[in-house]
Amino acid sequence: MKQPLTIDRRSVIRALAGTTALLACPAIAKAKPRVVVVGGGPGGATAAKYLKHGGDELDVTLIEPNRLYVTPFTSNLFLAGLKPYEALNFGYEALAARGVGMVFDTVTAIDRDARQLRTGGGARISYDRLVISPGIDFRWDAVPGYSPEAALLMPHGYRGGEQFKLLKRQLDAVGDGGLIVIIAPPLPYRCPPAPYERASMMAYALKTRGVKNARIVILDAKDHFAMQTLFIDAWERHYGGMIEWQDPTIHGGIKAVDPKAMTVVTDFETHKATMVNVIPPQIAGQLGRDAGLADDSGFCPVDAGSMRSLLDPAIHVIGDSATGGEFPKSGFAANNEAKITAMIIRAELADGRRLPVRFTNHCWSTIAPNDAVKNGARYEPRDGKIVMIDPYTSQLEESPELRAKQAREATGWYVGMTTDIFG
Ligand SMILES: Cc1cc2nc3c(=O)[nH]c(=O)nc-3n(C[C@H](O)[C@H](O)[C@H](O)COP(=O)(O)OP(=O)(O)OC[C@H]3O[C@@H](n4cnc5c(N)ncnc54)[C@H](O)[C@@H]3O)c2cc1C
């Protein structure tokens, strides 16, 4: 049976007090400030790594239930058969080797007054400073008929490795004349171009297998989407009419999904589909909401200069759970926010250097193996909000060589990013 684990500064000091080393070396009598990070994705894992960067002044613990992280980024290439599933998997061994204490468990509650976490395994873990990056949760009831159980038949494929695998199994089973329906969410949600990259990669998979007369219908909650003209142009060039995008004025709203019948009812028609990918509206990960760190938007408001929660100064919220202006929800952004947060905490608790806060985000979308588009911007904090400056996006008239170069850039970005997070 698992023993409850209690770790707090007092017990660390008590343990140290019993050692002769303590008498010989008074410098170690002072316990290090304890920083606990929850969530081992791009936000949390990067923060834990960079809190240890440049010195060992902090006691850093990362709590994450899974021993392997499966990257949502490039999961669409896995769907297309362009990447094996194992290539999306990353472990935490390198972080542990850097001195990050790994706890594989789920945080079930944050006692903000006592500055203590409770975990599903029964541990109580105290913190001087807490960083949480628990990702997203869904507004399950926003799509009538959808639920966590329904997601086992109509996958969202938006978090967790099993969902990506299920989506691929269903895609691989689509035959001639098959109909795929993708329900795309309203903003804000993680990686705005991802549903459209997904439609592209599904079409690529069907085309490569020689599936005839299949269709992909995107029923969107939005009246436009990121890099829309670029996607629609490339869909015509590569997949000749296979992908159809409908805005709310065309479909009239989603009335219901029925996972057993595999139907989607809109205001105007009932789609009898071969598979349905429902991407529901999103909110902050449950932990952030349960801890009272979210506002009416469902996300956790932060000060953009420090990613500090506006509702609790001892807690920083980073990654997709946070909201603080115009910064997008992406792995790139989460990684950036994590490094800024680590710098701020090291400056406050470990006498580290504090540099001006700047963010960047670049996002590549693969439409076909040698045809990738990108957009991005720089961001800076102004009056506590993150403000976008210098946005750019790919152009319609770009040469095939430039598009192929961007596809190679996307591959390079993935290697660099995952090395920065988990290496
Ligand atoms: C199809 C798709 C394509 C994408 N493509 C790109 C792209 O090209 N570029 C890009 O930059 N981004 C992309 N993204 C977005 C990117 O994946 C997310 O923005 C990013 O993963 C957010 O990181 P995070 O740390 O906030 O959350 P997550 O990556 O979701 O990590 C959260 C972690 O917290 C853990 N956790 C949650 N609750 C608890 C708890 N109570 N206790 C302990 N641990 C907990 C979870 O297990 C998880 O490991 C894509 C997303 C999708 C779905």
The ligand as an SDF file (V2000), in Angstrom:
LIG
                    3D

 53 58  0  0  0  0  0  0  0  0999 V2000
   -3.9290   18.9830  -32.9720 C   0  0  0  0  0  0  0  0  0  0  0  0
   -3.0830   19.9950  -32.2730 C   0  0  0  0  0  0  0  0  0  0  0  0
   -2.0110   20.5850  -32.9320 C   0  0  0  0  0  0  0  0  0  0  0  0
   -1.2170   21.5330  -32.2920 C   0  0  0  0  0  0  0  0  0  0  0  0
   -0.1670   22.0850  -32.9660 N   0  0  0  0  0  0  0  0  0  0  0  0
    0.6030   23.0010  -32.3610 C   0  0  0  0  0  0  0  0  0  0  0  0
    1.7120   23.5870  -33.0440 C   0  0  0  0  0  0  0  0  0  0  0  0
    1.9830   23.2750  -34.2170 O   0  0  0  0  0  0  0  0  0  0  0  0
    2.4700   24.4770  -32.3810 N   0  0  0  0  0  0  0  0  0  0  0  0
    2.2140   24.8430  -31.1010 C   0  0  0  0  0  0  0  0  0  0  0  0
    2.9620   25.6490  -30.5490 O   0  0  0  0  0  0  0  0  0  0  0  0
    1.1580   24.3240  -30.4120 N   0  0  0  0  0  0  0  0  0  0  0  0
    0.3500   23.4240  -31.0190 C   0  0  0  0  0  0  0  0  0  0  0  0
   -0.7120   22.8800  -30.3370 N   0  0  0  0  0  0  0  0  0  0  0  0
   -1.0880   23.4110  -29.0000 C   0  0  0  0  0  0  0  0  0  0  0  0
   -0.2680   22.8200  -27.8610 C   0  0  0  0  0  0  0  0  0  0  0  0
   -0.3300   21.4180  -27.8620 O   0  0  0  0  0  0  0  0  0  0  0  0
   -0.7910   23.3580  -26.5380 C   0  0  0  0  0  0  0  0  0  0  0  0
   -0.9730   24.7370  -26.6190 O   0  0  0  0  0  0  0  0  0  0  0  0
    0.1740   23.0370  -25.4110 C   0  0  0  0  0  0  0  0  0  0  0  0
    0.2530   21.6350  -25.2640 O   0  0  0  0  0  0  0  0  0  0  0  0
   -0.2300   23.7000  -24.1090 C   0  0  0  0  0  0  0  0  0  0  0  0
    0.6770   23.3330  -23.0970 O   0  0  0  0  0  0  0  0  0  0  0  0
    0.2080   23.3140  -21.5630 P   0  0  0  0  0  0  0  0  0  0  0  0
    1.4350   23.0190  -20.7720 O   0  0  0  0  0  0  0  0  0  0  0  0
   -0.5870   24.5050  -21.2610 O   0  0  0  0  0  0  0  0  0  0  0  0
   -0.8370   22.1120  -21.4960 O   0  0  0  0  0  0  0  0  0  0  0  0
   -0.7150   20.5540  -21.8350 P   0  0  0  0  0  0  0  0  0  0  0  0
    0.2240   20.3140  -22.9420 O   0  0  0  0  0  0  0  0  0  0  0  0
   -2.1140   20.0640  -21.9950 O   0  0  0  0  0  0  0  0  0  0  0  0
   -0.0820   19.9100  -20.5420 O   0  0  0  0  0  0  0  0  0  0  0  0
   -0.8290   19.8660  -19.3440 C   0  0  0  0  0  0  0  0  0  0  0  0
   -0.2560   18.7750  -18.4630 C   0  0  0  0  0  0  0  0  0  0  0  0
   -0.8060   18.9320  -17.1630 O   0  0  0  0  0  0  0  0  0  0  0  0
   -1.1140   17.6660  -16.6280 C   0  0  0  0  0  0  0  0  0  0  0  0
   -2.1570   17.8750  -15.6260 N   0  0  0  0  0  0  0  0  0  0  0  0
   -3.4120   18.3500  -15.8100 C   0  0  0  0  0  0  0  0  0  0  0  0
   -4.0780   18.4050  -14.6410 N   0  0  0  0  0  0  0  0  0  0  0  0
   -3.2230   17.9640  -13.6820 C   0  0  0  0  0  0  0  0  0  0  0  0
   -3.3380   17.7570  -12.2900 C   0  0  0  0  0  0  0  0  0  0  0  0
   -4.4720   18.0270  -11.6340 N   0  0  0  0  0  0  0  0  0  0  0  0
   -2.2620   17.2640  -11.6200 N   0  0  0  0  0  0  0  0  0  0  0  0
   -1.1010   16.9990  -12.2730 C   0  0  0  0  0  0  0  0  0  0  0  0
   -0.9440   17.1770  -13.5990 N   0  0  0  0  0  0  0  0  0  0  0  0
   -1.9950   17.6450  -14.3040 C   0  0  0  0  0  0  0  0  0  0  0  0
   -1.5710   16.8490  -17.8370 C   0  0  0  0  0  0  0  0  0  0  0  0
   -1.4140   15.4600  -17.6070 O   0  0  0  0  0  0  0  0  0  0  0  0
   -0.6400   17.3690  -18.9360 C   0  0  0  0  0  0  0  0  0  0  0  0
    0.5290   16.5960  -19.0630 O   0  0  0  0  0  0  0  0  0  0  0  0
   -1.5140   21.9070  -30.9590 C   0  0  0  0  0  0  0  0  0  0  0  0
   -2.5880   21.3160  -30.2930 C   0  0  0  0  0  0  0  0  0  0  0  0
   -3.3660   20.3680  -30.9420 C   0  0  0  0  0  0  0  0  0  0  0  0
   -4.5090   19.7320  -30.2000 C   0  0  0  0  0  0  0  0  0  0  0  0
  1  2  1  0
  2  3  1  0
  2 52  2  0
  3  4  2  0
  4  5  1  0
  4 50  1  0
  5  6  2  0
  6  7  1  0
  6 13  1  0
  7  8  2  0
  7  9  1  0
  9 10  1  0
 10 11  2  0
 10 12  1  0
 12 13  2  0
 13 14  1  0
 14 15  1  0
 14 50  1  0
 15 16  1  0
 16 17  1  0
 16 18  1  0
 18 19  1  0
 18 20  1  0
 20 21  1  0
 20 22  1  0
 22 23  1  0
 23 24  1  0
 24 25  2  0
 24 26  1  0
 24 27  1  0
 27 28  1  0
 28 29  2  0
 28 30  1  0
 28 31  1  0
 31 32  1  0
 32 33  1  0
 33 34  1  0
 33 48  1  0
 34 35  1  0
 35 36  1  0
 35 46  1  0
 36 37  1  0
 36 45  1  0
 37 38  2  0
 38 39  1  0
 39 40  1  0
 39 45  2  0
 40 41  1  0
 40 42  2  0
 42 43  1  0
 43 44  2  0
 44 45  1  0
 46 47  1  0
 46 48  1  0
 48 49  1  0
 50 51  2  0
 51 52  1  0
 52 53  1  0
M  END
$$$$
